[in-house]
Amino acid sequence: MEKYQPILDLKETEIAIKFVKDNFERLLSKELNLTRVSAPLFVFPETGLNDNLNGYERAVRFDIKDIGKEVEIVQSLAKWKRNALSKYNFDINTGLYTDMNAIRRDEELDAIHSCYVDQWDWEKIITKDERNYQFLKSVVKKIYKVFLKTNDLVNKKYPNLHTNLPKDITFINTKDLEKMYPNLTRKERENKIAKEKGACFLYQIGWPLKDGKPHDGRAADYDDWNLNGDIILWFDTLEIGLELSSMGIRVDKDSLLKQLKYKNEEQKINNPYCQDIINYRLPLTIGGGIGQSRICMFFLKKKHIGEVQASAWNEKYLEELQKENIQLL
C-alpha cells in the first residue's frame, strides 16, 4: 500500500482550514438567511436544554463556586437554539447560527471521531405548513449548494485538492436503504449508497426498521424522526461515506409526546423545554449541526480528524499514526 502523503504541510493546513471555514460559514449564512449569535459553552441541567444525544453519553459537569450549582458542557445546541429564536424575536424564515464547541467524553475515538466537537449549529423559524418532507428537501438542497460552492473555491485555490462532487444530492429514506441492502450493517449501507451516488441525504432516522432497531440513535425531544436526516458524502481519502451534517424539522407537541413515549422518557415532559413545546411557547423550527473539522477533512483530503483540530489521543495510538505519516495538530 502506498504511504499516505498529506497534500498540505502543517502551516499550509492551518491557513487552508481558515479558508474553508470562512467561506463555508459565509455561504451558509447567506443561503439560509441566518444571523450569527453567541452561544453558551455550558447550561444548567435542570432546564432540559442540553442534548442527551443517543441517551447514554455522559455530559461533562462541574460546579461554579460563586453560584453553588452544577452546570453541564453542552453536547449540542439543538434545544438552546430554539429558545434563542424566541427570545431574540426572529421572524419566520429567518434564523441564527453559531460556533458550537463541545466535549464528548464517551466518544469512541478513531479517524473521524474526537472527544472535541466543533460544528456550526443553525436554526430557523418555519410555519406549520412547512413541516413536511418537501420543505425539508428544499433546505437540504440549499445546504448542498453551499458544499458545491465551497468545493469550487477550494479547487480554484488549491488545485491539488480537487474534489469531484455530483451536481445533485440523492434522497433516500432508511427503510428503502434497508430493503436495498438487508444483509449489510447500518454503516456498510451508508458507505454503499454514498459510494454509488457521491452525495446523499439519508432521512427518517429514529423509528425502528424491520429488525426492530433504528438506523441510528436520535434524541426523542428535538428532531421529528419522520422529518430528519444526515448529509453523507463519499470520502475517497478514507473510502467511506462521511456524515457531515445531521439536521431536521424539530418536534411539535404531537411528535414530541409520541417519541418520548416510544423511548420511555416521559419523565422529560415536565422539564421547562418540553413544557414550552407542549404549550406552544416556542416557534416551529428546522435546524441542524454541520461538522467543521469533518468539512475540513473532506475538502483538504486529510486522513484523520486530528490533522484539522487539536484534541487528545493515547500514546500508543499516536505511535501508530506516526508510522502512517499522519501529522496531528
N, C-alpha and C positions, 0 to 999 in steps of 0.2 A: 504493500500500500504506500502511495506517495505521501511524504511527510507534509503535514499542514504548514502552510506558509501564509501568515496574515498579510493581506494586501497593504494595509497601513501600519506604520510603527506606532508606538505608544503616544508620542506627541501628536502625530497626524490624526490618530484615533480620537484624541480629546477634542481637537479642532472640528473633526467631522461629526462628532456627537452633538456639539452645539449647533452645527449647521442643520443637521437632520431635525433636532428638536425644535429649533426656532422656526423653521419653515413649516413643519407639520402642525405646530401649535397655531401659527398664524392662519394657515389654510383651513384648519378645523373650525376656528373661531368664526371665520368669515362664512364658511359653507353652512354652518348650523345656526348662525346668528347668536353667538354666545359671548358673554362678558366675563372677563377673568375676575375672580374674587379670592380673598384669603380664606384659608380653611384650617380647622383645628388639627393638631397632632394627637390630641387625646380628648376624651369625653367622659362624663360621669356614667358608669354602667347602668344605673337605675333609670336613665332616660330612655333606654332601649334604642339609642341612636347608633350604637356600634353594630357592625355587621358580623354575625356569627358564622358566615361562610357556609361550610358544609355541616357545621354543628359540633365538630369535635376539636377544632383548633382553639388553643388557649390564647386568649388575649394577654398581652404584657401589661401588668398592673404595677402601679406604685402609688405611694401616699404623698400628698402635698402637705408639708408640715404646717403651714400657716392656715390652711383650710381645715385640716383634721379629717380629710376624707380621701378615699382612693379614687384614682382615675384609670382609664384603660387607653392605651395607644390604639388608635383606630386600625381596623383591619381592612376597611374600605369606607368610603363616604357615601354609600348608596342612600342611606336614610337621612344623613345630615343635609345633603343637597336639597332634598325635597322640602325640608323645613326652611332652608335658606331662601328658596324661591318664594315661599310665602312671606317670610319675614322682610325680604327686600322689595316686595311688591313688583315682581316681574310680571310682564304681560304674557298673554297666550302667544305661543310660537316664538318666544324669546327664552333665553336660558343662561346658564352660567357654566364655567369650567374652572378647574383649579388643579394645582400640582398636589397630588396625594402621595405622602410618604408613610410607609407602614413597616412594622416588624412582624413577621410571621414565624414565630419560634418553633412551630411544629412542622414546617415545610420540609419535605424530603429533598435534599439538595442534589442538583445534578446540572447538566449543561444549560438548562433553561429555567431552573428554579433556584432562587436565592432566598435567604431569610429577610433580605431587604427588598421592599417593593416600592417602585416608583411608577406612577401612572398619571395620566390625565383623567380626572373624574369629571364627567359632564352631565348636565340635566337640563331639560327644558319643559315648559308647560304646554300641554296639549288639551284638546277638547274631548268631550265624551265620544263624539262621532269619530274621532281619530284613534280610538282604542281598537284597532283592527290590524290584521296581517298586512293589508295593502299599504297602510301608513308606515308600519314597521319597515317594510321592504323599501319604501321610498327614502327613509332615513339611512338605512344601510347603504343604499346606492350612493348617497351623498358622501358618506364617510369613505366609501371605497374610492370615490373620485379624489378625495384628499390623498389616499395612498398612491393613486396614479400620478397626480401632480407632483407629489414629493419624489416619487421614483424618477420622473423626468428631470427634476432639479439635481438629484444626486447623480444620475447618469451623465448629465452635462458637466457637472463639476469634477466628478471622479469617473472617467470613462472605464477604468479598470474594474469598477464595481458594478458594471452593467447587470441589471436585473430585468428579466422579462416577466411582466405581469399581463394576464389576459385583459382584454378590453372590458369585459363584463364579469361580474361576480355571479356564481351559481348559487341558487337557493335550494336547500333540501332539508326536510324535517327528519328527526331522529328515528321515527318509525319506518319511514321509507328507506333510510340508510341501513336499518336493522334487516329489513327484507332483502336488500341487495347483498349484504354480507353477513348472514346469520351465524356463520361459524367463526367470525373474527371477533377479537376483543374490541372494546369501545375505541381505544387508541388506534388499533390497526384499521378500523373503519375510517377514522378521521384521516389517517395517513393515505389510505387508498383513494378516497374521494378527492383529497387535496392534490395528490399527485396527478390524478386524472384531469381535474378541472383547473388547477393552478390557484384558484381563489374561490372560496365557498362560504356561505353563511348557513351554519347548521342551527336550525331553530326547533323550538318546543323541547326545552330541556328542564326536567324536574319530575314530570309524571312517569310512572313505571312503563317500561316496554314489555314485550311479550314474555320475557324471562322474569318479570316481576320487579326488576330493578330499573332505576332511571339511567339515562345515558351518562349523566354526571350529577353530582350533588348541587343543589341550589337552596339557598335560604328561603323559607316559606313567606317571609314578610317584606320582600322588596320586588323582585320580578314576578310578573304574571307568567306562569310556566307555559301557557299557551301562546304567549306573545314575546318570547325572549330568544336569545341565541348567541352564538360565537362566530366571529370572523376568523377564518383559518386560511392561511396562505401556505403554498408549498415552498418549503425552505430547502433548496438543494444543497446548501452547505452541510446540513446535518441529515438531509434526506428524510425529513419529517414534515407533517402538517403542523405549522406553528400557529397556535392560537394567539392572536394579537389584540383581540377585544372581546369582552363579554358585555352584553347590553340587553335592553328590553324595555317594553312598556311596563310601568310599575303597577303594583296591585291596587285594585279598588276594594271597596268593602267586601263584595261577594267573593272575589278571588282570594283575598286575604284570609277570610274565615274558612274557606274550603281548604286552602293549603295548610293552614295551621292545624286543622282537624286531621288531615292526612298524616302530618308529621308528629302528631301527638304533642303539639306545642301550644295548646290552647291557653296555657298559663300566661303566655305573652300578651293576650288580648287586653289585659289591664295596664300594660305599660303605656306611658304618655304618647309614644309614636303611633302605636296601633289604635289607641283611642282617637287620635286625631284623624286617622283614616276612616275609621268606623263612623265618626260623627261629622265627616265631610269638612274638616277644618284644614285639610291640606289639598293643594291642587293636584289634578291628574297630570302625570308626567311620563316622559320617556328619558332614559339615561343609560350611562354605561361607564366602563373604565377601559382605557387604552394603554397598554404597557409601553412605557417609554424605553426601557432597556431592551425589551424584545424587538421593538421597532428599529432601534439602532443595530442590534444583532442582525436583523434581516437585511437592512439596506447596506450595512458595512461588511456583510458576509463574514461575521465572526462566529467561531465555533463554540464559544462559551460565553454565558451571560456576564461572567467576571471580567471579560475583556472590555465591557462597556459600562461597568459600575463597580464601585468599591464595596466589597462585602467581606464576610468571614467564612473560612473554609478550614477543614482539618489538615494537619501537616502531611499525612500520607496521601491524601487526595491532591494536594498541591504538588507533591513529588511526581505523581502520575501525569498531571497536566504539563509539568515542565518537560517531561520526556516526549510529550506530543507537540512541543514547541508552542504551547498556549501561554501567552503572557497576560497575566491578570493586572488590572489597575490596582 
